[in-house]
């Protein structure tokens, strides 16, 4: 889906609602460690619809600079505009469409932050970085991929001017 129109992501939300998820919400998942995201940091404060994923984890002391989950309906116009602009950049955001509320979705995503690597130990899985997400999913078996993305109806990223949909249904194939 060509994403030069800022409405492409919102169109996916409308489609999800029509397809049987009437209470679906649109979220942006962004990594404040990426240089492209620096301008949004001052706009992010914990509150309704804005959750730092490292909160309530062993990495809580660096939560402000890590991944954030933002529900677009709960964000102010300036933040939404910044997220939509950033979403068109390859280092932009991972868009999520989910029926879960912000705390529930944040918890489900926190459960995916750490992976155990044989012979190495625990490692941080940077799935919230849109430049890495497709590669991470490609390493998983079809059932692992479907399980991994299950908290959201759709995961969307920008690739080469296209909005790429990573829905659980498409990943099972």
C-alpha positions in Angstrom: 0.0 0.0 0.0 1.5 3.3 -1.1 2.0 5.5 2.0 2.6 9.0 0.6 -0.9 9.7 1.9 -0.9 10.2 5.7 -4.3 8.6 5.7 -2.9 5.1 4.7 -2.4 4.1 8.3 -5.8 5.4 9.3 -7.4 3.5 6.4 -5.9 0.3 7.8 -7.6 1.1 11.1 -11.0 1.6 9.4 -10.5 -1.6 7.5 -9.7 -3.5 10.7 -12.9 -2.1 12.3 -15.0 -3.2 9.3 -13.3 -6.6 9.4 -14.6 -7.5 12.8 -12.5 -5.5 15.3 -14.9 -2.6 16.1 -13.0 -1.4 19.1 -9.6 -1.4 17.4 -7.2 1.4 18.3 -4.3 2.9 16.4 -0.9 3.0 18.2 2.6 4.1 17.3 5.5 2.2 18.7 8.7 4.3 18.6 12.3 4.1 19.8 13.6 7.3 21.3 17.2 6.0 20.8 16.9 6.5 17.1 18.1 10.0 16.0 15.0 10.6 13.9 12.9 10.5 17.0 14.7 13.1 19.1 12.2 15.8 18.3 9.3 13.8 19.7 10.9 13.2 23.1 9.7 16.5 24.7 6.1 15.7 23.7 6.1 12.3 25.4 5.0 12.2 29.0 3.4 9.2 30.8 -0.3 9.5 30.8 -3.4 8.4 29.1 -2.4 6.5 26.0 1.4 7.1 26.4 3.4 4.3 28.0 7.2 3.8 28.2 7.7 0.1 27.6 10.7 -0.2 29.8 8.7 1.0 32.9 8.0 -2.0 35.2 11.1 -3.8 33.8 14.7 -4.2 34.9 15.5 -1.4 32.4 13.1 1.1 34.1 15.9 3.6 34.9 16.4 4.2 31.1 12.7 4.1 30.2 12.4 7.7 29.1 14.9 7.0 26.3 13.6 3.7 25.2 10.6 2.4 23.3 7.2 4.2 23.8 3.7 3.1 22.9 1.4 6.0 22.0 -2.4 5.7 21.3 -3.1 8.2 18.6 -6.6 9.1 19.9 -5.1 10.1 23.2 -2.3 12.2 21.7 -2.4 15.9 21.0 -2.4 17.2 17.4 1.3 18.2 17.5 2.4 14.7 18.6 0.0 13.0 16.1 1.4 15.2 13.3 5.0 14.3 14.3 4.2 10.6 14.5 2.6 10.6 11.1 5.5 12.5 9.5 8.0 10.1 11.2 6.0 7.1 10.1 6.9 7.9 6.5 10.6 7.6 7.4 12.3 4.1 7.3 13.5 4.8 10.8 10.0 5.9 11.7 7.5 4.0 13.8 5.9 0.6 14.0 2.2 1.1 13.7 -0.1 -1.2 15.7 -3.8 -1.8 15.4 -5.1 -3.5 18.5 -8.3 -3.9 20.5 -6.3 -3.9 23.7 -6.2 -0.8 25.9 -2.8 1.0 26.3 -1.8 -0.7 29.6 -2.8 -4.2 28.3 -1.0 -3.8 25.0 2.1 -2.4 26.7 2.2 -5.4 29.0 1.9 -7.8 26.1 4.7 -6.0 24.3 6.9 -6.0 27.5 6.6 -9.8 27.5 8.3 -9.8 24.1 11.2 -7.5 25.1 13.6 -10.2 26.3 14.6 -13.4 24.6 16.7 -16.3 25.9 19.6 -17.2 23.5 21.0 -20.6 23.9 24.5 -20.5 25.4 24.4 -16.7 25.7 21.6 -15.8 28.1 18.9 -13.1 27.9 19.0 -10.4 25.2 16.9 -7.4 24.4 14.7 -8.0 21.3 14.5 -4.6 19.5 11.2 -5.4 17.7 10.1 -1.8 18.3 12.8 -0.6 15.8 11.1 -0.6 12.4 14.4 -1.2 10.6 14.7 -4.5 12.5 11.1 -5.8 12.8 10.8 -7.6 9.4 14.2 -9.3 9.9 13.2 -10.5 13.4 9.9 -11.9 12.1 11.7 -13.6 9.3 13.8 -15.6 11.8 10.7 -17.0 13.5 8.7 -20.1 12.4 5.2 -19.3 11.1 3.6 -20.3 14.4 6.2 -18.3 16.4 5.5 -15.2 14.1 1.7 -15.5 14.5 2.1 -15.8 18.3 4.6 -12.9 18.5 2.3 -10.5 16.6 -0.9 -11.7 18.2 -1.4 -8.7 20.6 -2.3 -6.6 17.6 -4.6 -7.1 14.7 -2.0 -5.5 12.4 1.6 -4.4 12.6 2.6 -1.9 9.9 5.9 -0.5 8.9 7.2 1.8 6.1 9.5 0.1 3.5 10.6 1.8 0.2 7.7 4.2 0.2 5.2 1.4 0.9 3.2 0.7 4.0 3.9 -3.0 4.7 1.2 -4.9 6.7 2.3 -7.6 9.0 -1.0 -9.0 10.2 -1.2 -12.3 12.1 -3.2 -13.8 9.3 -0.6 -13.0 6.6 2.2 -14.2 8.8 0.7 -17.7 9.3 1.0 -18.5 5.6 
